[in-house]
């Protein structure tokens, strides 16, 4: 809990410091509510079984006509199932062939508009955040608490940093209410979003997020 609090405070400080400057353009602040879907990328095949939806609440501020800063809260899930030939036959009985995870995260991101129009804006962004997830097999058992599914002594944390890279489009940009489509690549430093590390392909797992949001600004 203490670690969670430190990360949250750090991200809020970054957001507060970045939004401290006044904006002479007006209509500086805004909020949005969005929904979409996640695609996990890791050792197993992504499984679109209804557990991969994502919901987002965002607070943002325009720093100038081309740049903005935002604070994002995400909640949703990811899931995956066996990729044939991935695991050595000696370990097949122990390794999970399916997983699902509840994923909650918060990040601060900076966006830059490379197209600025009355009806359409296009932007790219980069951020830093913290992700917390709980992972289960198809019988509801917590996989992190099942060391027999991994190499002896292999363990991991489920509170991890991540960095989102994203592109997006804002429609009806000159109106007070906008429609936003965004696609983000959320890179983590963990190879265990699927509970498979040393027995699978080495390399960090990550999440592709796509969302559609309604944004209101003033």
Secondary structure, 3 states (H helix, E strand, C coil): CHHHHHHHHHHHHHHHHHCCCCCCCCCCEEEEEEEEEEEEECCCEECCCCCCEEEEEEEEEECCCCEEEEEEEEEEEEEEECCCCCCCHHHCCCCCCEEEEEEEEEEEEEEEEEEECCCEEEEEEEEEEEEEEEEECCCCCEHHHCHHHCCCCCCCCCEEEEEEEEEEEEECCCCCEEEEEEEEEEEECCCCCCCCCCCCCCCCCEEEEEEEEEEEEC
